[in-house]
Amino acid sequence: MERASERRTASALFAGFRALGLFSNDIPHVVRFSALKRRFYVTTCVGKSFHTYDVQKLSLVAVSNSVPQDICCMAADGRLVFAAYGNVFSAFARNKEIVHTFKGHKAEIHFLQPFGDHIISVDTDGILIIWHIYSEGWKVGVTALQQAPAVDVVAIGLMSGQVIIHNIKFNETLMKFRQDWGPITSISFRTDGHPVMAAGSPCGHIGLWDLEDKKLINQMRNAHSTAIAGLTFLHREPLLVTNGADNALRIWIFDGPTGEGRLLRFRMGHSAPLTNIRYYGQNGQQILSASQDGTLQSFSTVHEKFNKSLGHGLINKKRVKRKGLQNTMSVRLPPITKFAAEEARESDWDGIIACHQGKLSCSTWNYQKSTIGAYFLKPKELKKDDITATAVDITSCGNFAVIGLSSGTVDVYNMQSGIHRGSFGKDQAHKGSVRGVAVDGLNQLTVTTGSEGLLKFWNFKNKILIHSVSLSSSPNIMLLHRDSGILGLALDDFSISVLDIETRKIVREFSGHQGQINDMAFSPDGRWLISAAMDCSIRTWDLPSGCLIDCFLLDSAPLNVSMSPTGDFLATSHVDHLGIYLWSNISLYSVVSLRPLPADYVPSIVMLPGTCQTQDVEVSEETVEPSDELIEYDSPEQLNEQLVTLSLLPESRWKNLLNLDVIKKKNKPKEPPKVPKSAPFFIPTIPGLVPRYAAPEQNNDPQQSKVVNLGVLAQKSDFCLKLEEGLVNNKYDTALNLLKESGPSGIETELRSLSPDCGGSIEVMQSFLKMIGMMLDRKRDFELAQAYLALFLKLHLKMLPSEPVLLEEITNLSSQVEENWTHLQSLFNQSMCILNYLKSALL
């Protein structure tokens, strides 16, 4: 039968869960008013599905089912949400389910507009369908279409930047406006008593036009960092909802005297692909992420309301505050390339250190204050522009930051004061660029690696070189698991080396990636090493066995991986994607085969998870094939005849057999039980057709004997009978099973009745000793044999010397017990010696 590991192509270890940090893309949002709940809802597109938010609190209400292609435009009326994808569009009910799909266009649909009981759709060929077809009439492309509050009037946005207010009933133009920011991307009208129209632009600006005076009254510059995808005034509310391709959803309120809107609420993710992600803290509920947009943000895996942005890095934050600069683009720091975080002293001082693209200085950040920190850490004597920071780490105590530079220098700084605390090496730590720095959990050892192919171990306190290791290739990434002291190195030849920082030797080497390794992550227990590479694969390596146990492909190359400190999720980011994708650890809640994958294993492509949590998929019985890997193992009663095997009985059945007299004395009641005075629950009756109560029996015979009849007590128990049979056929399994089923008091009663004084015989006692000898020979139920024999000797020790037959059996048992215990003691001593060596050999 074909091996299950050869049949499996998808990941057996990780399953797509959901994506974080996605709120909007370049598709305009739509707003709906629920007459039933008296609330406004805004819908934004996130790829193949859309989100619906409650405008009052911007809380996520629903996530729609996915469509086959990316959504290209949306619209909504009082009952349905319409989403176009390709040359078709579908109607969604309850913000989730597709109820109907409309087909008819030959080109991609890029506009949808509800119009009474109809829906108007426009495709990229300029074709508008209501039930008939006609071409455009302004000689330029239509980029926006919006119904005005007035009857039969629509606003048309053109490629030229013009907005035309047109009466479609009489086919006449009422007024025209022009913006100099490029094509009109979206249009909306205020309906709260102010005759104002808002028009969006590709550069992120919004123009506010007075329809009575026919002039521009205000500008909302940089409302979004990218093009305004959609804007909508809420009905009879001074609120404007906007979204853009910068992955942001914002609500503006118009309550000022100048008529300009101010930001009221927002949901925002990264507007550019991510550069680095790491879990923050030990609860596994926050993920720090840096992006090419220059921001550092924190996303919660629990609820979006706990998300927060630490903002852009500013070169001089005090100068910006002092001068009140509105446009901070000129003073913003470049994107963060790498960062390290530690929450140990986050309430006292900055706990995040980050290096920026093309910058020498590293910035500090404060997670609690959600802002850039007070220091920029860099050597004072270096003034060259071509030297940049390439690697950072922060100690587990949160007191020190270690920074590696492209010049080969590695410096230590104090996080509280920002003071330089020394450098490793005389002039420089490495001859090439520093590719990685790490500090162990006790601040005793610092590990650095450079592009020249050397791995160096330093004393953290005195900065002296301890050891150096030559690598087979230049390192690309270095990662330290502080709890286990395991160091992972990704090399430029696409291989991975694993070292033990105590012995400073390579303990594992892995190969298999076909592209540059972008990132690595250890599991919390240090058992797995997870690597992501440009070959679009994520591989999981088992360090104890040194084998590849899981591999799956993605349609987009993974840039970063980070394992939750609790081990429940794996977080990834990908090329040209703005979100963080979570993968649940299947091994925590299901049986997973982790056998090594064969050398010719071909993984399959796994789709990235969506923003909705992945539901369990029902698998038909036809697709389920039996696997020899997942068959439950049924352990035999004894693995080998030479192995001492214990029973599966609980300790209460045998551990206290020698202390039963003490237990009975302790549990003895202080006074006899009192007979209840109440009537019995079932009153006795006399059988017959007419029910009658039976009179209580009274014994008035004074001649009745008070001598107890011992006829019943003189009967032999089943245990004694089976022991007698054992003398004949030499089989004691049935007798032993009877003892196993009895409680401690029953066992004592059975062993006490073996004596001739209590109804037993010498032969029965001899048979019991033979049964114990049989148990010792087979080395099964070892603890029961010891406990039963000890109780037997306690009860009958005085009569054993007077019976030669029993004395001979006891002598044979004594030699058996001594031999077994001598063998066990030697094994115990050997194990203790090995454990003591392992605990003290490396100290």
VOZA-644255 format. One record per residue (C-alpha): z, x, y; chain. Coordinates in pm, whole numbers, m for minus. Layout:
BEGIN
        Z        X        Y   cadena
        Z        X        Y        A
...
# end
This chain:
BEGIN
        Z        X        Y   cadena
        0        0        0        A
      m88      125      345        A
      210      264      534        A
      345       38      807        A
      362      330     1050        A
      m13      381     1004        A
      m88       11     1065        A
      124       m9     1378        A
      m62       80     1698        A
      148      m78     1972        A
      490       46     2078        A
      764      m39     1830        A
     1037       85     2061        A
      955      m55     2406        A
      831     m401     2508        A
      708     m500     2851        A
      981     m693     3036        A
      891     m749     3402        A
      791     m575     3723        A
     1015     m518     4024        A
      937     m476     4391        A
      620     m689     4405        A
      620     m956     4674        A
      272     m976     4822        A
      m76     m826     4826        A
     m381     m864     5047        A
     m436    m1231     4958        A
     m321    m1477     5228        A
      m14    m1682     5145        A
        0    m2062     5150        A
      280    m2291     5263        A
      371    m2628     5111        A
      619    m2894     5223        A
      806    m3081     4952        A
      871    m3436     5070        A
     1110    m3486     4780        A
     1334    m3190     4858        A
     1257    m3179     5231        A
     1190    m2805     5217        A
      910    m2564     5290        A
      781    m2334     5018        A
      563    m2025     5066        A
      339    m1892     4790        A
      220    m1530     4774        A
      m19    m1362     4534        A
       84    m1068     4313        A
     m223     m990     4106        A
     m297    m1240     3829        A
       m9    m1471     3920        A
      166    m1596     4232        A
      527    m1629     4350        A
      674    m1936     4518        A
      967    m1881     4757        A
     1203    m2120     4930        A
     1146    m2053     5301        A
     1508    m2131     5392        A
     1650    m1832     5203        A
     1333    m1662     5075        A
     1467    m1701     4723        A
     1221    m1688     4436        A
     1165    m2038     4298        A
      888    m1994     4042        A
      637    m1750     3899        A
      305    m1899     3790        A
      132    m1844     3461        A
     m121    m1563     3465        A
     m494    m1618     3503        A
     m762    m1403     3335        A
     m856    m1212     3653        A
     m691    m1109     3978        A
     m650    m1399     4220        A
     m888    m1364     4516        A
     m769    m1655     4738        A
     m522    m1945     4737        A
     m464    m2284     4899        A
     m216    m2570     4860        A
     m170    m2935     4944        A
      129    m3164     4899        A
      100    m3170     4521        A
      m95    m2874     4386        A
     m151    m2504     4441        A
     m511    m2382     4410        A
     m590    m2026     4306        A
     m942    m1881     4282        A
    m1033    m1597     4049        A
    m1391    m1487     4007        A
    m1630    m1779     4052        A
    m1382    m2047     3940        A
    m1053    m2180     4072        A
     m763    m2363     3906        A
     m511    m2619     4019        A
     m145    m2547     3939        A
      123    m2812     3910        A
      493    m2736     3962        A
      396    m2391     4095        A
      340    m2273     3739        A
      110    m2464     3503        A
     m270    m2492     3520        A
     m371    m2858     3512        A
     m743    m2824     3588        A
    m1009    m2557     3635        A
    m1305    m2610     3870        A
    m1639    m2444     3793        A
    m1956    m2448     3998        A
    m1984    m2135     4210        A
    m2213    m1852     4106        A
    m2043    m1589     4322        A
    m1680    m1496     4374        A
    m1480    m1756     4567        A
    m1300    m1617     4870        A
    m1189    m1930     5061        A
    m1018    m2252     4958        A
     m925    m2532     5199        A
     m768    m2868     5104        A
     m929    m3150     5302        A
     m772    m3486     5238        A
     m842    m3576     4878        A
    m1103    m3302     4852        A
    m1100    m2925     4824        A
    m1343    m2705     5012        A
    m1442    m2374     4855        A
    m1651    m2089     4996        A
    m1787    m1797     4794        A
    m1901    m1449     4890        A
    m2263    m1566     4913        A
    m2164    m1788     5204        A
    m2189    m2104     4994        A
    m1949    m2386     5088        A
    m1901    m2663     4835        A
    m1755    m3005     4908        A
    m1995    m3201     4686        A
    m2304    m3058     4859        A
    m2430    m2708     4965        A
    m2522    m2575     5310        A
    m2538    m2232     5466        A
    m2335    m2082     5750        A
    m2421    m2164     6104        A
    m2289    m1881     6327        A
    m2514    m1595     6202        A
    m2208    m1389     6107        A
    m1977    m1405     5813        A
    m1693    m1658     5806        A
    m1365    m1482     5735        A
    m1109    m1759     5801        A
    m1103    m2136     5800        A
     m812    m2355     5912        A
     m774    m2723     5992        A
     m638    m2789     6343        A
     m368    m3046     6423        A
     m633    m3254     6602        A
     m842    m3493     6391        A
    m1181    m3364     6267        A
    m1122    m3022     6427        A
    m1124    m2690     6238        A
    m1083    m2330     6348        A
    m1336    m2080     6211        A
    m1269    m1706     6213        A
    m1572    m1478     6213        A
    m1648    m1119     6122        A
    m1711    m1046     6488        A
    m1349    m1119     6584        A
    m1432    m1459     6731        A
    m1231    m1776     6669        A
    m1434    m2094     6713        A
    m1262    m2432     6751        A
    m1521    m2678     6618        A
    m1534    m3056     6582        A
    m1701    m3117     6246        A
    m1745    m3492     6304        A
    m1964    m3452     6611        A
    m2073    m3096     6522        A
    m1979    m2945     6857        A
    m1783    m2634     6959        A
    m1476    m2706     7171        A
    m1365    m2352     7265        A
    m1404    m1987     7165        A
    m1169    m1688     7158        A
    m1231    m1323     7081        A
    m1001    m1048     6953        A
    m1087     m678     6971        A
     m905     m584     6651        A
    m1187     m658     6410        A
    m1259     m960     6185        A
    m1025    m1257     6190        A
     m821    m1251     5870        A
     m616    m1571     5906        A
     m552    m1859     6149        A
     m263    m2102     6200        A
     m153    m2360     6460        A
      194    m2444     6590        A
      289    m2809     6539        A
      631    m2813     6709        A
      506    m2920     7051        A
      356    m2590     7167        A
      m29    m2572     7176        A
      m44    m2220     7032        A
     m281    m2068     6777        A
     m209    m1744     6590        A
     m489    m1521     6459        A
     m446    m1223     6228        A
     m634     m895     6227        A
     m712     m610     5984        A
     m490     m364     6174        A
     m170     m567     6129        A
     m161     m724     6477        A
     m126    m1095     6550        A
     m272    m1260     6860        A
     m109    m1573     7006        A
     m348    m1798     7202        A
     m265    m2087     7437        A
     m503    m2371     7355        A
     m444    m2554     7685        A
     m495    m2257     7917        A
     m744    m2100     7673        A
     m598    m1752     7707        A
     m405    m1487     7514        A
      m33    m1531     7585        A
      123    m1269     7357        A
       63    m1003     7095        A
      269     m920     6787        A
      167     m563     6724        A
      238     m395     6390        A
      361     m717     6233        A
      243     m556     5909        A
      140     m202     5835        A
     m185     m326     5682        A
     m419     m618     5745        A
     m266     m962     5799        A
     m356    m1139     5478        A
     m217    m1477     5574        A
      m14    m1649     5845        A
      115    m2006     5862        A
      326    m2198     6113        A
      566    m2431     5937        A
      517    m2797     6021        A
      722    m2892     6327        A
      918    m2567     6304        A
      908    m2258     6533        A
      862    m2040     6226        A
      563    m1825     6131        A
      521    m1698     5775        A
      305    m1387     5728        A
      212    m1164     5440        A
       m7     m859     5399        A
     m139     m599     5161        A
      164     m386     5251        A
      356     m579     4983        A
      567     m760     5242        A
      649    m1124     5312        A
      797    m1195     5656        A
      920    m1497     5851        A
      914    m1486     6234        A
     1099    m1722     6465        A
      977    m1815     6815        A
     1295    m1881     7011        A
     1253    m1644     7306        A
     1137    m1719     7658        A
      830    m1494     7635        A
      685    m1674     7335        A
      687    m1367     7114        A
      816    m1401     6760        A
     1106    m1196     6625        A
     1163    m1108     6263        A
     1398    m1354     6091        A
     1375    m1284     5719        A
     1165    m1064     5495        A
     1102     m950     5140        A
      940     m608     5124        A
      839     m359     4862        A
      646      m35     4891        A
      311      m52     5065        A
      170      257     4892        A
      191      397     4536        A
      525      541     4429        A
      599      913     4409        A
      936      915     4231        A
     1184      671     4076        A
     1535      724     3937        A
     1817      497     3827        A
     2112      515     4066        A
     2471      483     3947        A
     2608      427     3599        A
     2574       48     3570        A
     2195       54     3539        A
     2147     m211     3809        A
     1982      m12     4090        A
     1663      192     4094        A
     1585      431     4381        A
     1216      473     4455        A
     1019      688     4697        A
      664      609     4799        A
      365      752     4979        A
      442      510     5261        A
      734      740     5353        A
     1014      496     5268        A
     1304      524     5027        A
     1408      190     4877        A
     1654       54     4623        A
     1552     m225     4385        A
     1802     m429     4186        A
     1734     m518     3824        A
     1972     m815     3856        A
     1846    m1011     4159        A
     1610     m946     4446        A
     1875    m1031     4704        A
     2040     m696     4625        A
     1725     m500     4713        A
     1751     m283     5021        A
     1543      m31     5209        A
     1681      300     5330        A
     1391      313     5575        A
     1152      585     5687        A
     1265      941     5732        A
     1269     1035     6100        A
     1248     1390     6231        A
     1495     1317     6513        A
     1676      986     6468        A
     1900     1038     6772        A
     1601     1095     7001        A
     1435      778     6875        A
     1749      575     6945        A
     1802      736     7285        A
     1450      675     7409        A
     1407      345     7230        A
     1071      433     7081        A
      890      135     6932        A
      612      329     6760        A
      783      585     6537        A
      470      698     6352        A
      466     1031     6538        A
      825     1119     6445        A
      823     1002     6083        A
      872     1248     5799        A
      601     1290     5534        A
      642     1105     5202        A
      925     1207     4970        A
      796     1394     4667        A
     1122     1450     4477        A
     1482     1346     4524        A
     1819     1370     4348        A
     2111     1130     4388        A
     2477     1122     4289        A
     2721      839     4363        A
     3046     1038     4316        A
     3112     1082     4691        A
     2879      821     4835        A
     3161      660     5036        A
     3255      994     5197        A
     2922     1155     5287        A
     2553     1156     5200        A
     2477     1144     4830        A
     2096     1173     4818        A
     1887     1487     4879        A
     1507     1466     4910        A
     1221     1706     4968        A
      911     1596     5159        A
      544     1667     5119        A
      453     1991     5296        A
      798     2030     5457        A
     1045     2316     5428        A
     1355     2116     5520        A
     1513     1865     5284        A
     1664     1543     5417        A
     1992     1384     5316        A
     2032     1008     5279        A
     2330      772     5266        A
     2305      493     5012        A
     2595      285     5142        A
     2472      296     5502        A
     2109      252     5387        A
     1977      515     5625        A
     1870      876     5652        A
     2163     1117     5665        A
     2290     1361     5921        A
     2141     1690     5797        A
     1811     1862     5735        A
     1879     2145     5494        A
     1668     2459     5524        A
     1724     2838     5549        A
     1755     2954     5909        A
     1577     3286     5859        A
     1257     3130     5720        A
     1005     3033     5986        A
      678     3031     5790        A
      485     2708     5791        A
      338     2757     5446        A
      675     2749     5265        A
      781     2409     5131        A
     1068     2267     4927        A
      953     2206     4570        A
     1266     2119     4367        A
     1608     1967     4438        A
     1925     1881     4249        A
     2272     1763     4341        A
     2587     1851     4147        A
     2775     1587     3949        A
     3068     1610     4191        A
     2841     1529     4485        A
     2955     1834     4687        A
     2659     2070     4660        A
     2280     2051     4677        A
     2051     2310     4516        A
     1705     2348     4671        A
     1412     2549     4535        A
     1127     2664     4759        A
      765     2755     4704        A
      852     3114     4800        A
     1076     3148     4493        A
     1404     3116     4684        A
     1684     2893     4551        A
     1961     2800     4799        A
     2290     2612     4776        A
     2416     2383     5054        A
     2732     2184     5111        A
     2654     1812     5126        A
     2951     1729     5349        A
     2888     1987     5621        A
     2527     2088     5560        A
     2631     2456     5563        A
     2434     2712     5362        A
     2651     2839     5075        A
     2439     3118     4933        A
     2122     3202     4744        A
     2047     3302     4386        A
     1916     3656     4342        A
     1894     3935     4597        A
     1576     3839     4777        A
     1448     3552     4572        A
     1523     3385     4240        A
     1162     3377     4118        A
      840     3555     4198        A
      646     3231     4192        A
      708     2883     4321        A
     1024     2715     4195        A
      930     2431     3961        A
     1277     2303     3875        A
     1650     2345     3941        A
     1948     2198     3756        A
     2327     2236     3752        A
     2545     2159     3450        A
     2820     1897     3460        A
     3103     2147     3528        A
     2933     2347     3807        A
     2945     2661     3595        A
     2577     2716     3518        A
     2261     2681     3726        A
     1921     2677     3558        A
     1600     2750     3751        A
     1240     2790     3647        A
      937     2924     3832        A
      560     2914     3811        A
      556     3273     3681        A
      680     3137     3345        A
     1046     3244     3352        A
     1354     3032     3291        A
     1670     3181     3441        A
     2039     3103     3393        A
     2275     3180     3685        A
     2647     3169     3743        A
     2689     2885     3993        A
     2989     3038     4170        A
     2892     3404     4220        A
     2511     3351     4200        A
     2469     3631     3939        A
     2186     3620     3685        A
     2320     3565     3332        A
     2009     3533     3116        A
     1633     3501     3142        A
     1387     3339     2899        A
     1010     3387     2897        A
      810     3070     2840        A
      477     3042     2664        A
      323     2872     2969        A
      409     2793     3328        A
      656     2506     3354        A
      564     2186     3531        A
      883     1976     3508        A
     1243     2058     3415        A
     1506     1799     3323        A
     1870     1852     3217        A
     2084     1608     3020        A
     2425     1711     3149        A
     2639     1541     2883        A
     2474     1717     2589        A
     2358     2036     2762        A
     1997     1980     2648        A
     1721     2104     2879        A
     1367     1966     2865        A
     1068     2164     2994        A
      717     2025     3034        A
      465     2309     3040        A
      118     2337     3190        A
      m37     2354     2842        A
       76     1990     2790        A
      356     2090     2550        A
      731     2026     2575        A
     1008     2274     2498        A
     1373     2175     2452        A
     1653     2431     2501        A
     2027     2435     2445        A
     2187     2576     2761        A
     2490     2700     2562        A
     2293     2919     2321        A
     2001     2956     2570        A
     1752     2919     2287        A
     1459     2689     2227        A
     1565     2429     1969        A
     1262     2195     1968        A
      894     2216     2060        A
      666     1913     2091        A
      291     1886     2139        A
       53     1593     2146        A
      m18     1500     2506        A
     m380     1539     2617        A
     m311     1554     2990        A
      m63     1682     3245        A
      292     1563     3184        A
      407     1378     3496        A
      770     1301     3417        A
     1036     1299     3147        A
     1357     1106     3079        A
     1643     1141     2831        A
     1812      846     2666        A
     2180      810     2767        A
     2301      957     2436        A
     2055     1247     2458        A
     1890     1151     2130        A
     1546     1063     2269        A
     1319     1246     2510        A
     1060     1018     2672        A
      753     1176     2833        A
      474     1027     3046        A
      142     1201     3102        A
     m196     1162     3268        A
     m349     1072     2932        A
     m201      724     3000        A
       49      758     2716        A
      427      729     2700        A
      575      911     2404        A
      928      904     2263        A
     1049     1214     2078        A
     1353     1207     1850        A
     1545     1530     1914        A
     1762     1542     1596        A
     1460     1505     1366        A
     1214     1678     1599        A
      950     1408     1545        A
      743     1164     1748        A
      880      816     1678        A
      695      601     1933        A
      378      614     2142        A
      179      359     2338        A
     m106      366     2591        A
     m136      197     2929        A
     m437      101     3136        A
     m295      305     3427        A
     m148      652     3399        A
      233      657     3430        A
      365      876     3711        A
      740      838     3663        A
      981      731     3389        A
     1355      675     3415        A
     1591      550     3144        A
     1877      320     3234        A
     2226      477     3199        A
     2312      184     2973        A
     2000      235     2761        A
     1871     m122     2795        A
     1560      m60     3007        A
     1295      203     3069        A
     1154      200     3423        A
      802      328     3495        A
      567      361     3792        A
      193      404     3771        A
     m112      533     3955        A
     m231      295     4230        A
       49       46     4156        A
      314      m57     4407        A
      578     m193     4169        A
      836      m65     3923        A
      784     m186     3567        A
     1074     m244     3327        A
     1045     m211     2949        A
     1326     m348     2735        A
     1470     m130     2459        A
     1390     m327     2144        A
     1627     m119     1929        A
     1926     m275     2107        A
     1857     m626     1982        A
     1627     m593     1684        A
     1573     m385     1372        A
     1322     m112     1455        A
     1175      144     1219        A
     1199      488     1378        A
     1023      687     1111        A
      800      973     1233        A
      449      872     1329        A
      167     1033     1132        A
      m49     1304     1285        A
     m354     1075     1295        A
     m169      790     1462        A
     m386      607     1716        A
     m187      403     1970        A
     m317       86     2130        A
     m319      m12     2497        A
      m23     m220     2614        A
      m50     m437     2925        A
      193     m377     3209        A
      465     m644     3231        A
      442     m910     3502        A
      703    m1021     3751        A
      814    m1301     3516        A
     1040    m1201     3229        A
      841    m1170     2907        A
      915    m1451     2665        A
      936    m1407     2290        A
      597    m1466     2130        A
      590    m1666     1809        A
      413    m1475     1536        A
      237    m1676     1267        A
      322    m1614      907        A
      m33    m1496      838        A
        6    m1198     1073        A
      341    m1088      930        A
      293     m826      664        A
      567     m688      444        A
      675     m340      543        A
      848      m94      316        A
     1017       50      624        A
     1204     m267      719        A
     1319     m375      370        A
     1696     m408      377        A
     1858     m137      168        A
     2093     m264     m103        A
     2344        7     m178        A
     2452       40     m545        A
     2818       23     m639        A
     2816      398     m708        A
     2558      642     m576        A
     2629      903     m842        A
     2863      927    m1139        A
     3011     1249    m1001        A
     3102     1096     m666        A
     3443      943     m603        A
     3379      586     m493        A
     3623      347     m325        A
     3632      m29     m368        A
     3529     m275     m101        A
     3865     m457     m104        A
     4064     m478      219        A
     4371     m259      256        A
     4601     m561      241        A
     4518     m599     m131        A
     4651     m258     m238        A
     4809      m55       42        A
     5152     m224       43        A
     5206     m269     m330        A
     5496      m22     m331        A
     5665     m194      m37        A
     5659     m554     m156        A
     6038     m570     m195        A
     6082     m462      167        A
     5823     m713      286        A
     5982     m997       87        A
     6325     m910      222        A
     6192     m906      576        A
     6015    m1239      531        A
     6304    m1410      354        A
     6401    m1732      539        A
     6739    m1736      708        A
     6820    m2089      586        A
     6678    m2315      316        A
     6410    m2561      421        A
     6530    m2907      517        A
     6386    m3213      348        A
     6221    m3439      609        A
     6386    m3773      655        A
     6067    m3954      736        A
     5879    m4160      482        A
     5599    m3999      281        A
     5251    m4011      424        A
     5115    m4201      119        A
     5363    m4469        3        A
     5343    m4507     m380        A
     5213    m4841     m510        A
     5199    m5012     m849        A
     4848    m5060     m990        A
     4730    m5421    m1014        A
     4536    m5691     m839        A
     4820    m5761     m598        A
     4933    m5444     m416        A
     5306    m5381     m454        A
     5517    m5083     m348        A
     5683    m4878     m624        A
     6062    m4845     m614        A
     6203    m4491     m596        A
     6304    m4346     m935        A
     6673    m4294     m988        A
     6814    m4072    m1261        A
     7145    m4224    m1373        A
     7158    m4053    m1713        A
     7458    m3819    m1701        A
     7368    m3673    m2044        A
     7040    m3517    m1926        A
     7026    m3143    m2007        A
     7005    m2896    m1719        A
     6867    m2612    m1937        A
     6520    m2501    m1826        A
     6250    m2516    m2095        A
     6100    m2166    m2125        A
     5810    m2277    m2337        A
     5569    m2277    m2044        A
     5694    m1945    m1907        A
     5656    m1780    m2244        A
     5275    m1820    m2236        A
     5073    m1500    m2180        A
     4857    m1469    m1873        A
     4480    m1417    m1882        A
     4533    m1060    m1768        A
     4753     m982    m2069        A
     4504    m1144    m2302        A
     4218     m935    m2162        A
     4426     m619    m2199        A
     4485     m705    m2564        A
     4111     m751    m2609        A
     4055     m415    m2443        A
     4251     m239    m2716        A
     3993     m369    m2965        A
     3661     m336    m2781        A
     3762      m71    m2520        A
     3623     m287    m2233        A
     3842     m343    m1930        A
     3601     m471    m1665        A
     3718     m832    m1700        A
     4085     m737    m1675        A
     4017     m521    m1369        A
     3828     m804    m1198        A
     4128    m1034    m1252        A
     4349     m784    m1071        A
     4096     m747     m787        A
     4101    m1123     m730        A
     4484    m1136     m713        A
     4700    m1084     m409        A
     4979     m823     m383        A
     5247    m1061     m518        A
     5025    m1169     m806        A
     4952     m806     m897        A
     5324     m726     m902        A
     5392    m1029    m1123        A
     5120     m929    m1369        A
     5238     m568    m1395        A
     5603     m672    m1429        A
     5514     m910    m1714        A
     5369     m621    m1918        A
     5721     m514    m2018        A
     5852     m642    m2355        A
     6154     m785    m2171        A
     5926    m1013    m1970        A
     5698    m1138    m2245        A
     5472     m834    m2281        A
     5453     m555    m2536        A
     5416     m180    m2575        A
     5053     m232    m2682        A
     4973     m422    m2364        A
     5132     m147    m2153        A
     4929      112    m2343        A
     4613      m91    m2280        A
     4690     m101    m1905        A
     4721      279    m1896        A
     4389      310    m2080        A
     4233       85    m1815        A
     4359      319    m1542        A
     4218      615    m1735        A
     3882      438    m1757        A
     3882      388    m1377        A
     3959      758    m1319        A
     3685      867    m1560        A
     3420      658    m1389        A
     3549      764    m1043        A
     3511      405     m920        A
     3773      196     m738        A
     3960      520     m685        A
     4219      388     m440        A
     4292       84     m661        A
     4361      308     m964        A
     4609      511     m759        A
     4782      202     m618        A
     4805       18     m953        A
     4933      327    m1133        A
     5196      389     m864        A
     5327       31     m892        A
     5330       52    m1272        A
     5540      371    m1262        A
     5778      215    m1011        A
     5838      m88    m1236        A
     5849       77    m1580        A
     5937      443    m1526        A
     6276      421    m1704        A
     6135      299    m2035        A
     5833      535    m2054        A
     6020      842    m2196        A
     6157      636    m2484        A
     5810      528    m2602        A
     5601      817    m2748        A
     5276      618    m2727        A
     5319      547    m2356        A
     5440      901    m2289        A
     5122     1042    m2441        A
     4902      813    m2226        A
     5096      906    m1912        A
     5051     1277    m1989        A
     4674     1234    m2017        A
     4662     1035    m1693        A
     4865     1303    m1513        A
     4608     1570    m1596        A
     4322     1338    m1485        A
     4488     1258    m1154        A
     4565     1624    m1085        A
     4206     1727    m1161        A
     4057     1461     m932        A
     4292     1539     m646        A
     4230     1914     m676        A
     3854     1853     m646        A
     3899     1621     m348        A
     4136     1859     m174        A
     3886     2144     m198        A
     3617     1921      m42        A
     3855     1813      236        A
     3947     2173      313        A
     3582     2276      323        A
     3496     1995      565        A
     3792     2077      788        A
     3688     2443      804        A
     3334     2349      909        A
     3461     2109     1177        A
     3702     2364     1319        A
     3423     2621     1334        A
     3186     2384     1513        A
     3457     2297     1767        A
     3553     2654     1848        A
     3255     2877     1766        A
     3073     2825     2097        A
     3376     2857     2322        A
# end
